[in-house]
Amino acid sequence: MIVGVGIDIVAISRLEAALARTPSLRERLFTPAEASLPPESLAGRFAAKEAVAKALFRPKGMAWRQAEVSRGADGRPVLTVLGYEHLTWHVSLAHDGDFATAMVIAESGSAAGGLG
């Protein structure tokens, strides 16, 4: 059963400027594994974090670093959300020009799974 869906878009140059202006922002928004990635990857990950918040209807007290996007063995993005391990997370990231976007689906129950 789908619990929530979220989508977000981030201007890469705007995020890059904010990180340059406020260096501590990188540590507040991104996990250590994410923090050293290039700006376009960070923008995609931040879009995913915003999409997670939307899928969960913006839960009080949720920190940006609770959500982490990594790469699976097959190269696909993998989303982990601390405190919400009971849900299955699906994430899709895209980049085009100066924009990065993410779509997130939170799923619970036995319907969660793959195509094969």
N, C-alpha and C positions, 0 to 999 in steps of 0.2 A: 504494500500500500504506500502510495506517495504521501509523504508528510508535508513537504514543501518544495517549492521551486524558486530559485533566485537567479537573477541575471544582472550583470553590471558591466560598464565600460569605463576605461581609464585612459586619459591622454598621457602618453608616455613622457612627453616633454614636461608636462605639468608636474608629474610625480618626481621626475628627475630634478627639477628646479626646487621642489619642496624638500627633497632629501639633501640637496646642496645647501639650502638656506638653513635647515635645521638638522644637523647630523644625528642628533639623538632620536630622530623620527625613525630611522632605519631599525634601531634596536627595539623601539616600541611596536612597530608594525610587523616585523619579520623575525622568524626563528633563526637561530645561528646557521642552520643549514641553508636557509634562503638568502640571508643577508648579503652574501658576496656575489650574487647573481647579477647579470647585466640589467640595465634599466627596463628593457622590453620584457624580460622575464619577471622582474619585480612588479611591473604594472599588471601583468597577467595574474600574478599571485594575489596582488591586492584586490583586483577585480573579483577573484574567487572568494576572498575573505568577505568582501561586501555582499556577494551573492549568497554565501553561507548565512550571513546575518539576516538577509531577506527571507531565505528559505525557512529560517527558524523564528521569523517574526520579531527580530531584534531582541533577543533575550537580555534582560538586565544583567550586568556584571560580566558579560562575555568579553574576553580580551582578544585582540587581533591575533596574538601569538598562539591562541588555542587552535587555530586552523593552520595547517601546513600543507603545501602542495609539493610533492616530490615526483620523481620519475620512476615508473615501474620498470621491471626488467625488460618489458617490450617497448619501452619509450613513452608509453602513455602517461598522462598526468594521474597521480594518485592523491586523493584528498583524505586527510586525517583530521578529525575534529575532537580534541580532548574534551571529555565530559559527555560526548555524544557517540560513544563507541557502539551503542546499541542500534545505531542507524547505519545503513549502507549508503555511502556517498558516491555519486556519479558527478564527474566534472569534465567540462570541455573548455579549452582555452583557444583563443584565436588572436592573431596580430595582423594588422593591416595599416600601413602608413604609420601615423603617430598614435594609433589606438590599439589597445589590448582589451579584449572582452572575455568574460567567463560566464558559463551557465552551470548551475549546480542543481542537482536533484537529491533530496534526502528521502530515503525509503526505509520502511520498517516491514517486518513480517517475512513470511516465506516466499513472497513474490520477488524479493531481492535475489539477484543472481546474474549470470551472464547469458550470452547467446548460445553457448555450446554446452 
